[in-house]
């Protein structure tokens, strides 16, 4: 178990009201400056961003999913820098992890040893985070995984945190509520077998279903980016399950949904996929109708400043943000808040300020970190209706 060291706040958090329309936040964190700023803060605070711009997780550097993810980071940076009338300002150094563990490790080592960043945000995948976080821990550099959701990642060390809801929080709650609502008794599972997130999610599904006495008819294991899922989906269809649980990377979800409909799995059989975003829904089209997801954020959520975030994202990028945009956006604000509280970019001070984060207003809701660096806030349950993600109601039967 991690034991995080805590120090008293050296500097009070500065909160200011923004000029109308400047930021998604009615109140925005600023980094202390001028006579309030201790000498150790540079004019530019360098932060590493690690994302997959190439490799198996994306179709290329212009992949919509990675662009929405990156734009969440950039919007938060630009808001904070616009409000910060004098130095310091946030500077991003962005690295491509190439969708591989080796690429993530190379990115971390470059950012730490060559670029001398104050902190790192990313990578996106739990598989890479599992290997990269120990590098941050060994070098005593704060790292925040915005989207990684596999169980146990924050427990790797004291300098590592994450923003997305971990599967061991999301899935037991989601299974309990969907079981209460849908009353399924016999289910099938499909999961990619060579991906840390999917394996972790599938294991938590198994535990949660067993706890409710739900029979798992089969678990179909498929390779990451398999492309063709018709055989395992056909086997699932033949078993006539009451529901299907899928644990897979975003890049695989649209193909799985499209092919499920093609083999004859109808919308009357609920498909449940954690962390489904609007990007995958759009790619899957009509095949996504009726799919249920457990997630960290909703575009329609009435959380602090969320609708302003959505409006400003649309205005700047001419598209809606998705789940990963919101996670990225939140991670920048959490880090900046910690730097402001610490009055320093020194790793121990930032780490301790992050660990002390309690009830911080974000677009995800009131956000805290627990004792091991996992997030504490309320998740949401959504269902695909008419091509969009709507709130999934638990108190009445699905129509």
C-alpha positions as CSV (number, residue, x, y, z in Angstrom):
1,X,0.0,0.0,0.0
2,X,1.3,3.5,-0.9
3,X,2.0,5.9,2.0
4,X,2.0,9.4,0.6
5,X,3.8,12.1,2.6
6,X,1.9,15.3,3.2
7,X,3.1,18.8,3.8
8,X,1.2,22.0,4.7
9,X,0.2,24.3,1.8
10,X,3.0,26.8,1.4
11,X,0.8,29.1,-0.8
12,X,-2.9,29.6,-0.9
13,X,-4.7,28.7,-4.1
14,X,-5.4,31.8,-6.1
15,X,-8.9,31.8,-7.6
16,X,-10.0,34.6,-9.9
17,X,-13.1,35.4,-12.0
18,X,-12.4,35.3,-15.7
19,X,-13.3,37.7,-18.4
20,X,-16.6,36.4,-19.9
21,X,-16.0,33.9,-22.6
22,X,-12.3,33.4,-21.9
23,X,-12.4,30.1,-20.2
24,X,-14.7,27.1,-19.6
25,X,-14.3,27.8,-15.9
26,X,-16.2,30.5,-14.1
27,X,-13.4,30.4,-11.7
28,X,-9.9,29.3,-12.9
29,X,-6.7,28.3,-11.2
30,X,-3.9,30.7,-11.8
31,X,-0.2,30.1,-11.1
32,X,1.1,32.6,-8.5
33,X,3.4,35.2,-10.1
34,X,5.5,38.3,-9.5
35,X,6.0,39.1,-5.8
36,X,3.9,36.1,-4.8
37,X,6.0,33.7,-6.7
38,X,9.0,31.9,-5.1
39,X,12.2,32.1,-7.1
40,X,12.3,28.4,-8.0
41,X,9.4,28.8,-10.5
42,X,10.7,29.4,-14.0
43,X,9.0,31.6,-16.6
44,X,7.9,28.5,-18.4
45,X,6.7,25.3,-16.7
46,X,7.5,22.4,-19.0
47,X,5.0,19.5,-19.0
48,X,5.4,16.4,-21.0
49,X,2.4,15.0,-23.0
50,X,2.6,11.4,-24.2
51,X,0.0,10.2,-26.7
52,X,-0.2,7.7,-29.6
53,X,0.1,9.5,-32.9
54,X,1.1,6.4,-34.7
55,X,0.9,2.6,-34.3
56,X,-1.9,0.1,-33.6
57,X,-4.1,2.3,-31.4
58,X,-4.7,5.0,-34.1
59,X,-5.1,5.4,-37.9
60,X,-2.4,8.1,-37.9
61,X,-1.6,11.5,-36.5
62,X,-5.0,12.9,-37.6
63,X,-7.0,10.1,-36.0
64,X,-10.1,11.7,-34.5
65,X,-9.7,10.0,-31.1
66,X,-6.1,11.2,-30.5
67,X,-7.0,14.7,-31.8
68,X,-9.9,15.0,-29.4
69,X,-7.6,13.7,-26.6
70,X,-4.9,16.2,-27.5
71,X,-7.3,19.1,-27.9
72,X,-8.5,18.5,-24.3
73,X,-4.9,19.1,-23.1
74,X,-4.4,22.1,-25.4
75,X,-7.7,23.9,-24.4
76,X,-6.8,23.7,-20.7
77,X,-3.3,25.0,-21.3
78,X,-4.5,27.9,-23.5
79,X,-7.1,28.9,-20.9
80,X,-4.6,28.9,-18.1
81,X,-2.0,30.8,-20.1
82,X,-4.5,33.4,-21.3
83,X,-5.5,34.2,-17.7
84,X,-1.9,34.2,-16.4
85,X,-1.0,37.8,-17.3
86,X,2.7,37.3,-16.5
87,X,5.1,34.3,-16.2
88,X,5.1,31.5,-15.4
89,X,3.2,29.9,-18.3
90,X,2.6,26.3,-19.2
91,X,4.7,24.8,-22.1
92,X,3.8,21.4,-23.5
93,X,6.4,19.1,-24.9
94,X,4.5,16.5,-26.9
95,X,5.8,13.0,-27.6
96,X,4.5,10.1,-29.8
97,X,4.6,6.8,-27.9
98,X,3.9,4.9,-31.2
99,X,1.3,2.8,-29.4
100,X,4.0,0.6,-27.9
101,X,5.6,0.1,-24.5
102,X,9.0,0.8,-26.0
103,X,7.7,4.1,-27.4
104,X,6.2,5.1,-24.1
105,X,9.5,4.3,-22.2
106,X,11.5,6.3,-24.8
107,X,9.1,9.2,-24.5
108,X,9.3,9.2,-20.7
109,X,13.1,9.0,-20.7
110,X,13.5,11.8,-23.2
111,X,11.1,14.0,-21.3
112,X,12.7,13.3,-17.9
113,X,16.4,13.4,-18.9
114,X,16.6,15.7,-21.9
115,X,13.6,18.0,-21.6
116,X,13.7,18.2,-17.8
117,X,9.9,18.5,-17.5
118,X,8.2,19.2,-14.3
119,X,5.6,16.4,-14.8
120,X,4.2,14.1,-17.4
121,X,0.6,13.6,-18.6
122,X,0.0,10.2,-20.3
123,X,0.3,7.7,-21.9
124,X,-3.2,6.9,-22.8
125,X,-3.1,3.1,-22.6
126,X,-3.0,1.0,-19.4
127,X,-0.5,-1.3,-21.0
128,X,2.0,1.5,-21.5
129,X,1.2,3.2,-18.2
130,X,1.9,0.0,-16.4
131,X,5.5,0.1,-17.7
132,X,6.0,3.9,-17.8
133,X,4.9,4.7,-14.3
134,X,7.8,2.9,-12.7
135,X,10.2,5.1,-14.7
136,X,8.5,8.2,-13.3
137,X,8.6,6.7,-9.8
138,X,12.3,5.8,-10.1
139,X,13.1,9.3,-11.3
140,X,10.8,10.9,-8.8
141,X,8.8,12.8,-11.4
142,X,5.1,13.3,-11.1
143,X,3.1,11.5,-13.8
144,X,-0.7,11.5,-14.3
145,X,-2.5,9.0,-16.5
146,X,-5.5,10.8,-17.8
147,X,-7.3,7.8,-19.2
148,X,-5.6,4.6,-18.0
149,X,-8.3,2.5,-16.2
150,X,-6.8,-0.9,-15.3
151,X,-6.8,-1.9,-11.7
152,X,-3.8,-1.1,-9.5
153,X,-1.8,1.4,-11.7
154,X,-1.7,4.2,-9.1
155,X,-0.4,1.8,-6.5
156,X,2.8,1.6,-8.5
157,X,4.2,4.5,-6.6
158,X,3.9,7.8,-4.7
159,X,4.6,10.0,-7.7
160,X,1.9,8.6,-10.0
161,X,-1.8,9.5,-10.2
162,X,-4.7,9.1,-12.6
163,X,-7.9,10.8,-13.6
164,X,-10.1,8.2,-15.2
165,X,-12.2,6.0,-13.1
166,X,-10.5,2.6,-12.6
167,X,-12.3,-0.5,-13.6
168,X,-12.5,-1.8,-10.0
169,X,-14.7,1.3,-9.3
170,X,-16.7,1.6,-12.5
171,X,-17.6,-2.0,-13.2
172,X,-18.9,-3.4,-9.9
173,X,-21.2,-0.4,-9.6
174,X,-22.3,-0.6,-13.2
175,X,-22.9,-4.3,-13.1
176,X,-25.0,-4.0,-9.9
177,X,-27.1,-1.2,-11.4
178,X,-27.6,-2.8,-14.8
179,X,-28.5,-6.1,-13.3
180,X,-31.0,-4.4,-11.1
181,X,-32.5,-2.7,-14.1
182,X,-32.2,-5.4,-16.8
183,X,-32.4,-8.6,-14.6
184,X,-30.0,-10.5,-16.8
185,X,-29.1,-14.0,-15.5
186,X,-27.0,-15.5,-18.3
187,X,-24.3,-13.4,-20.0
188,X,-21.4,-13.8,-22.3
189,X,-18.1,-11.9,-22.2
190,X,-15.7,-10.8,-25.0
191,X,-12.3,-9.3,-24.2
192,X,-9.0,-8.7,-25.9
193,X,-6.4,-10.9,-24.3
194,X,-3.2,-9.0,-24.9
195,X,-4.1,-5.7,-23.4
196,X,-3.7,-4.7,-19.8
197,X,-6.9,-2.7,-19.6
198,X,-9.1,-5.3,-21.3
199,X,-7.7,-8.2,-19.2
200,X,-8.3,-6.1,-16.0
201,X,-11.8,-5.1,-17.0
202,X,-12.7,-8.6,-17.9
203,X,-11.5,-9.9,-14.6
204,X,-13.6,-7.3,-12.7
205,X,-16.6,-8.2,-14.8
206,X,-16.2,-11.9,-13.8
207,X,-15.9,-11.0,-10.1
208,X,-18.9,-8.6,-10.2
209,X,-21.1,-11.0,-12.1
210,X,-20.2,-13.9,-9.8
211,X,-21.1,-11.8,-6.7
212,X,-24.6,-11.4,-8.1
213,X,-25.0,-15.0,-9.0
214,X,-25.1,-14.3,-12.8
215,X,-24.0,-17.2,-15.0
216,X,-21.2,-16.5,-17.5
217,X,-21.8,-18.8,-20.4
218,X,-18.5,-18.1,-22.2
219,X,-15.6,-15.7,-22.3
220,X,-14.3,-15.2,-25.8
221,X,-10.7,-14.0,-25.9
222,X,-9.6,-12.1,-29.1
223,X,-6.3,-10.4,-30.0
224,X,-6.0,-6.6,-29.9
225,X,-6.9,-5.1,-33.3
226,X,-8.0,-8.5,-34.5
227,X,-10.3,-6.8,-37.1
228,X,-12.5,-9.9,-37.6
229,X,-14.7,-10.8,-34.6
230,X,-17.4,-12.7,-36.5
231,X,-16.5,-16.2,-35.2
232,X,-16.4,-15.4,-31.5
233,X,-19.5,-13.2,-31.9
234,X,-21.3,-16.0,-33.7
235,X,-20.5,-18.4,-30.9
236,X,-21.9,-15.9,-28.4
237,X,-25.1,-15.5,-30.4
238,X,-25.7,-19.2,-30.5
239,X,-25.7,-19.3,-26.7
240,X,-28.5,-16.7,-26.5
241,X,-27.2,-14.7,-23.6
242,X,-29.3,-12.1,-21.8
243,X,-26.5,-9.5,-22.1
244,X,-22.9,-9.3,-23.5
245,X,-20.0,-7.6,-21.7
246,X,-17.1,-6.3,-23.9
247,X,-13.7,-5.3,-22.6
248,X,-11.7,-3.7,-25.5
249,X,-9.7,-0.7,-26.6
250,X,-11.6,2.2,-28.2
251,X,-10.0,1.3,-31.6
252,X,-11.7,-2.2,-31.5
253,X,-15.1,-1.2,-30.3
254,X,-16.7,0.0,-33.6
255,X,-15.8,-3.2,-35.4
256,X,-17.0,-5.4,-32.6
257,X,-20.4,-3.6,-32.5
258,X,-20.8,-3.5,-36.3
259,X,-20.0,-7.2,-36.6
260,X,-22.2,-8.1,-33.6
261,X,-25.2,-6.7,-35.5
262,X,-24.0,-8.4,-38.8
263,X,-24.0,-11.9,-37.1
264,X,-27.6,-11.3,-35.8
265,X,-27.1,-10.0,-32.3
266,X,-30.0,-7.6,-32.0
267,X,-30.6,-4.5,-29.9
268,X,-32.8,-6.7,-27.6
269,X,-29.6,-8.2,-26.2
270,X,-27.9,-5.4,-24.2
271,X,-24.2,-4.9,-25.0
272,X,-22.3,-3.3,-22.1
273,X,-18.9,-1.7,-22.8
274,X,-17.1,0.4,-20.1
275,X,-15.6,3.8,-21.2
276,X,-17.3,4.0,-24.5
277,X,-16.9,7.5,-26.0
278,X,-18.9,9.4,-28.6
279,X,-16.1,8.8,-31.1
280,X,-16.7,5.1,-31.1
281,X,-20.4,5.6,-31.2
282,X,-20.1,7.7,-34.3
283,X,-17.8,5.2,-36.0
284,X,-20.2,2.3,-35.2
285,X,-23.3,4.2,-36.4
286,X,-26.6,2.4,-36.0
287,X,-24.8,-0.7,-34.6
288,X,-24.2,1.3,-31.4
289,X,-27.8,1.9,-30.7
290,X,-28.8,0.6,-27.2
291,X,-25.2,0.0,-26.0
292,X,-24.7,0.8,-22.3
293,X,-21.5,2.2,-20.9
294,X,-20.1,3.0,-17.5
295,X,-18.0,6.2,-17.8
296,X,-16.3,9.1,-16.1
297,X,-18.1,12.0,-17.9
298,X,-21.1,13.0,-19.9
299,X,-21.4,15.9,-22.3
300,X,-24.7,16.7,-20.7
301,X,-23.5,16.5,-17.1
302,X,-24.4,19.4,-14.8
303,X,-20.9,19.4,-13.2
304,X,-19.1,22.6,-12.5
305,X,-18.3,24.5,-15.7
306,X,-19.0,21.5,-17.9
307,X,-21.3,23.2,-20.3
308,X,-18.9,26.1,-20.6
309,X,-16.2,23.6,-21.4
310,X,-18.3,22.0,-24.1
311,X,-19.2,25.4,-25.7
312,X,-15.5,26.6,-25.7
313,X,-14.3,23.3,-27.1
314,X,-16.9,23.5,-29.9
315,X,-15.9,27.1,-30.6
316,X,-12.2,26.4,-30.8
317,X,-12.1,23.0,-32.5
318,X,-15.5,22.9,-34.3
319,X,-16.4,19.5,-32.8
320,X,-17.8,18.1,-29.6
321,X,-15.4,17.0,-26.9
322,X,-15.5,13.3,-26.0
323,X,-14.7,11.4,-22.8
324,X,-11.0,11.6,-23.4
325,X,-11.1,15.3,-24.1
326,X,-12.7,15.8,-20.7
327,X,-10.2,13.6,-18.9
328,X,-7.2,15.3,-20.6
329,X,-8.7,18.8,-19.8
330,X,-9.2,17.8,-16.2
331,X,-5.7,16.5,-15.7
332,X,-4.1,19.8,-16.7
333,X,-6.2,21.7,-14.2
334,X,-5.4,19.2,-11.5
335,X,-1.7,19.5,-12.1
336,X,-1.8,23.3,-12.3
337,X,-3.8,23.5,-9.1
338,X,-1.2,21.3,-7.4
339,X,1.7,23.6,-8.7
340,X,-0.2,26.6,-7.4
341,X,-0.8,25.0,-4.0
342,X,2.8,23.9,-3.8
343,X,4.2,27.2,-5.0
344,X,6.9,25.1,-6.7
345,X,7.5,22.6,-9.5
346,X,9.7,20.5,-7.2
347,X,8.5,17.0,-7.5
348,X,7.9,16.2,-3.9
349,X,6.0,19.4,-3.3
350,X,3.8,18.8,-6.4
351,X,3.2,15.2,-5.5
352,X,2.1,16.1,-2.0
353,X,-0.2,18.9,-3.3
354,X,-1.8,16.4,-5.7
355,X,-2.2,13.9,-2.9
356,X,-4.0,16.6,-0.8
357,X,-6.5,17.4,-3.6
358,X,-10.0,17.3,-2.0
359,X,-13.3,18.3,-3.6
360,X,-11.7,20.2,-6.4
361,X,-14.3,21.4,-8.9
362,X,-13.8,19.9,-12.4
363,X,-15.9,19.0,-15.4
364,X,-16.0,15.5,-14.0
365,X,-17.4,16.7,-10.8
366,X,-15.9,17.4,-7.3
367,X,-12.6,15.6,-7.5
368,X,-10.3,14.1,-4.9
369,X,-7.4,11.6,-4.9
370,X,-7.5,8.7,-2.5
371,X,-4.6,7.3,-0.6
372,X,-3.0,5.6,-3.6
373,X,-3.6,8.3,-6.2
374,X,-6.8,7.0,-7.7
375,X,-9.6,9.4,-8.4
376,X,-12.7,9.9,-6.2
377,X,-15.8,11.4,-8.0
378,X,-19.1,10.2,-9.2
379,X,-19.1,8.1,-12.4
380,X,-22.0,8.1,-14.9
381,X,-24.0,5.5,-16.7
382,X,-25.0,6.1,-20.3
383,X,-26.9,4.5,-23.1
384,X,-26.7,5.1,-26.9
385,X,-30.0,6.7,-28.1
386,X,-30.4,8.1,-31.6
387,X,-26.7,8.3,-32.1
388,X,-25.9,10.1,-28.9
389,X,-25.0,9.1,-25.3
390,X,-27.9,9.7,-22.9
391,X,-28.3,9.0,-19.2
392,X,-29.2,5.4,-18.4
393,X,-32.1,5.3,-16.1
394,X,-32.0,2.6,-13.4
395,X,-35.5,3.1,-11.8
396,X,-37.7,2.1,-14.8
397,X,-37.7,-0.7,-17.4
398,X,-36.0,0.1,-20.7
399,X,-38.5,0.9,-23.4
